[in-house]
Amino acid sequence: MTPRRRILLSSFACSPLWGSEPGVGWQWLVQLARQHDVVLLTHAYFRSHLEPALAQAGVQVDAHYFQAPAFGAHPHRQLNSRLYYTWWQWRVRRFAQRLIQNQRFDLIHHLTWGTLRFPCFLTGLGVPLVMGPLGGGEAAPLRLFQGLPWRVRAFDYLRSLSLLWVRADPLATWGPRRSELVLCKSEDSLRALPADVRARAVVVPEIGSPEVDLSVRQRRPAPPPAGSKPLHLLFAGRLLGWKGVALALGAVAQLVERGTPVRLDIAGDGPLRAHLAAEIAARGLQNSVRLLGAIPRDELLSLYGQADLFVFPSLHDSSGNVVLESLSRGLPVVCLDLGGPQLYLDASCGVVVPTADRSRAQVEAAIADAITRLLATPARLAELSRCAAEHAARQTWAAAVQGAYAHIGQRLQW
């Protein structure tokens, strides 16, 4: 049995009530506390979220709620401010130093925010530092943004340029250059690190599959026989240019032109909604595509159970929360070979569409071709559905954390 270690976990965002970064912080905290003695550093805002949840989870955590002076800013602005986050990281260093003076630690683990773009100052404290999993180094070819509003294209162009600066940014690279190990969410993020850091970096899953009872997964209806009724596709996510929803819409337009019966539900809201609505009208897709807007979580979970295929052609997501969520409910996935989503599925439970040297129209055609092949073989789609549930069941939060700590233990010679 691996001996328990004493870990100082720095997780600026950590909440069982929220998703994204706070949800990642919470899941890693619980899994680590079951195996090790954890001292948590997090923003003071999350005290009311964490204290009752920790008691209910039955894990022992020594939690410290730190709030750097915010000059009168509301907590919600603090939590979303990159400037305040950097300030918090700087101020929490001295707080961590006092903790280390009073007790022995085997490791400092900087967890959230999990991005290589922003700094961590918990170095030089006499305790090995591990960072991550870090993302933010993912990028997509600008040709795949063709046809989107100019603001969307300009934003992603500037974002791509900013990745060139990350490797030279003294603040962003301060922590990674002084870390024993850097965990990365994707190969793209690993490559975005400075060359001297990559030798001490490894790609690991950041997220785990939600727990879903297997009997629930297995109650999914069988896919429709070819031609009997439209194949039900689902996209869920914020309506942003880089989420790839426009590619899903383009693929459906091609399927409709081919005479393929298909229906796409788009769950989510965001700045691209007006553009998508105009595209749907211009292409005459009102009977094939529904913009559902932001919907309650229970309704989204119901949609996972009704759909035949989850289409998520995201261009540079670091992870794949909705991918694992859909797989966990027996819903196969079609995604691109970009960023993190592809890491959470294989040929047994979905399709990864190549994008190299392809235009936007060609990628949309490739997505449409993949859907057409599945529609022509309902038995194959049913097999993907069955394997999706099994594949997700192996990708738990516990497995993600244990896998990462296997690398950490090897690096630190535990």
N, C-alpha and C positions, 0 to 999 in steps of 0.2 A: 504494500500500500504506500502511495506517495505521501510523505510527511506533510503536515499542514505548514504553510508558509504565512508569514505576516505581510500583507499587501496594503500599501497606501494607494487607494484608487481615486484618481482625480477625474471626476465626471461632472463638469459644469452643468450639464443638462441631464437630469435623472428623475424620471417620473413613471409610475405605473399607469397613470391616467392618460398620458399622451403617447402618440406614436413618434416616428422619426427618431431624431437624436435622443430625446428624453426616454423614449421607449427602449432604445438600444442600451442606454445607460442602466436602466432598471433591470433588464433581462440579464446583462452581464453581472451586475451586482449580486443578484439572487443566486446565479449559478456559481459564482466565485465563493460566496459566503457558505455554500454547502461543502466546499472542499478546503477552504483556507480561512484564516482570520483576517477580516477585511476592515480597514479603517477608510471611511468614505469622506471625500471632500466634494461638496456640491454647493450650488447657489442656494442661499437662504430661502428663496421663494418656494422651493420644493419640500420644505419641512412638513407642511400640512398634507402633502401627497404621500410622503414616504413613511411617516411614523405609523399610521394605522396599517398600511400595506405590509410593512416589515413585520409587524406583530402577527398579522394574518398569515404571512408566508412562513413563519416559524424559523427564521434565520437570525443569527446574532450578528449585528453590524454596529460598529462604533462610528456613528455618523456625525460629521461636523458640518454645520451650515454656515457658509462664509459669504458675506456680502460686502464687496468693496464699495467705498463711497461712490455714490452715483450722481452727485450734484443735483439732486432733486428729481431725477428721471424716474418715471413710473416703472415698476418691476417688469411689465410686459415689454417696455422699450429696452430695458437692460438685456432681457433674454434674447432679443433679436438684433442687438447692436454689435457689429463686428468690432467697433472701437471699444465699447464697454467690455466685450469678451477679452480683448487683449489686455485691457486695464485690470480686469479680474485675475487673469493669469499671472500678471506681474505681482499683484498684491498678495495672491495666495501663496506665493513662494515663501515669504517670510513666515506665514502661518504654518506651512508644511515644515519649515526648518525647526520651529519650536516643537512640533510633534516628534520629529526625528531625534531631537535632543533628549526627549523624555522616554522614548521607547525604541526598541530595535525593529527595523524593517528589513525584509529580504528583497523587496521590490517596490518601486514606484511605477504605477501603470497609469499613463495618461490615456483616457478613453474618449471623452467627448469635450468639445466638438471633434468628430472624427474626420478632420480635413487637414491636408498637408499645406494649405494656404495660410494658416494662422499659427501663432507661436505657442510654444510650451516652454516655461522657464524653470521647470523642476529638475534642473541639471546641477551638477556640482555639489550635491547635498550628501555625498558619501554613501548613496544607495543606488543600485543599478536602475536605470530608467528604460522602460519599454513604452513605445507609443503605438496607438492604433487599436483596431484597424483604421487606417487613414484612406480617404478617397479624395476626389476633387481633381485628379489628374486625367480624368476621362475626357476625350474629345471626339468629335465626329467630323467627317469631311463636310466642308461648307456647301458642296454641291447638293447634299441631301436636304438643305434648307431652301432650295430653289422654290419660288412661288409663294413663300410665306411673307408676311408683312415686313417692310424694310427694317422696322425696329427690332424684330426678332432676329433677322439676319445680322444686323449691326451688333446686337448684344453678343451673339455667339462668336462673331469675328473677334470682337474685343476680348472675350473670354479666352479664346484660343491663343491670342497674343499674350495674355497675362500668364499663361502656363510657362512661357519662355522665361518670365521674370521669377517664377517660383524657385527655380533652381539656384538663382543668384541672390534671392531676398535674404538678408542676414537675419531678420526676425523669424521668417518661416522655417529656415534651415537650422536655426539655433538648436532646437530640440533634437531633430533627427541626427545631426552631426555628432551629438554627444550621447546618443542612445545606444544601449547594448543591442537592441533589436527594434526594427520598425515593421509592424504588421500593416499590410496593404489590402484594400478591398478588391483590387483588380490589377491585372498586368499593366494597364495604362497608368495607374497611380504609381506603381513601382518604377516604371520607366521615367516618370516625371520627377523622381528624386534626383539629387545630385549624384554623379557617378560614384563618388567615394562612399555614399550611403547604401547604394543598391546591393553591395555585397553583404550587408547586414539587414536585408529586407526580405520578406517572404509574403506571398499572397495567401490569405486565409478568408473563409466566409465571415462576414460581419454579423449576419442575422441567422435566425432559426425559424423553422416552420411552426406556426401556431398549432396547439394541441387540438385535434379534432377527433372525435370518436370514430373508429373505423366503420361502425355500422352506419353512421351518417354519411360517410364518404361513399359507401357502397349502395346507397339508395338513389344514386343518380339515374335518371332515365336513360335508356339506350339512345344513341344518336339516330336521327331519322334515316330511313332508307333513301338512297339517292333519288332526288326528284320528287319525294313525297311531300316535303314541306321545306321552307327555307332553313338553311343552316344558321343557327343562332350564335353570333359572335359577340364578344364582350370586350370592351376596353374600359379600364378604370384608372384614373389618375388626374392630376391637375392638368388643365388645358393650357399647356405651355408649348412653345415651338419645339423644344428639345425632347419632349416626351413622346414625340413620334405619332401623335394621334392623326396628323394630316396624312401620314403615310398609310395608316389603317384606312382612312377615308378614301384615299386614292386606290388602294387595293380593292375595296368594295366597288368603286366605280368601274374598275376593269372587270370584276366578276359580273356585274349587272350587264355590261356591254356584251359579255360572252353568253348571256342568257342563263347564268347560274343563279339559282334561288338562294338568297342570302339576306340576313338581317343583322345589322350592327347596332348595339346599344353602347352609347358613350356615357359613362358615369363619371361625373366630375365637373368642376367649373374652373374658370380662369380667364386670363386676358385674351386667349385665342378663340373664345366662344363665338364672338360676332363673325370672325373670319370663317369659322367652320360652318356657321349657319348660312352664310352667303354662298359658300362652296356647295353645300348640300342643295340649296335652291338652284344654283347655276347648273349643276350637273343633273338635276331632276331626280334626286335621291330621297325625296321626302318619304317615300314608301319603304325605303330600305335602311334608313339611318335615323335613330332617335337620339337627340341630345337630352339626356335626363337631368343634367345639372348635378349639383351636390345632393346626394341622397343619404338618408340615415344608414348607419352601419348594418342594421338588421336587414334593410332592403338590399344592400349590396351583397350580403351573405346569401340572401335568397337568389339573387341573380347568378351567383357562382353556381348554384345548384340547377338553374334552368338552362344555362348556356351550354353550347357544345364545344366551344373553343375560345380561349382567351388570347387576344391579339394585343401584343405590347411591344411595338417597334420603337422603343426608347432609343435615343441617340447617344446619351452619355449618363445614364444612371450609374451611380457607384455600386449599388446593391440591387436587390430585387424583391422588396417586401411583397408587392402584389403578385409577383410570380410565385413565390412560395405559398402565399395565401390561396391562390387559385389551385395550385397543384395539391395542396392539402385537402381540397374538396373535390379531388378527382377530375379537375378541369385541365386538359392539356393546354400547352402554351406555344404560341408562335412568337419568336422575338428575333432580334438582329444579333450579329456577331460583334456587337459594340458594347463596351462597358461591362457592368456587373451581372445583368439578368441572365446572360448565357451560362454563367457559372453554376446556376442553380437547377439546370435541367440537362438532360441528355436525350439521345434518340429514342429512349424507351418511353418518354413522356411528353415529347414536344418536338418542335422543329426550329433550328437556328438558321436564319437566312443570311447567306454571305452578302457583304456589301462592297468588297474590294473592286475598284475600277467600274462601279455601277453608278449610273445616274439615279436621280430620285424616281423617275418613271420606271427604270429597270428594276429598282428595289421593290417598288409597288407591284410590278408584274411578277416578281419572284415570290412575294407574299401571296399574291392571288394564285399562282401556280401551286404553292404548297397547300393552300386551302382546297383547291380543286382536286388535288390528289387524295386528300383526306375525305372529301365529300364523295368521291367515287368508290371509296372502300370503307364503308361504315364499320366493318369488323376491325379494321386497323384503328379507327378512331376510338372504338370501344376498348381496345387493348391499351391504347395510350392513356385512356381515362383510368383504367384499373392500375396501370403502372405509375401514373402520376401520384396517386394516393400513397403507394408504397414508397416511391422515391422521396416524397415529402416527409414521410414518417421517419426516414433515416437522417434527415437534416434538421435535427432539433437544436434548440438553443444550447442544451447541454453538450451536444456533439461539437457545435461551433466553438464554444469556450474551451472545452477539453482539447480540441485540436490545436487551437492557438497556444494553449499552455504547454502542450507537448513541445512545440518549437521553443517556447520561452525556457522551459526546463532544460532542454538540450543546450541552448545557448549559454545559460547560466550554470550549467553542470550541476543541476540540483540532483 
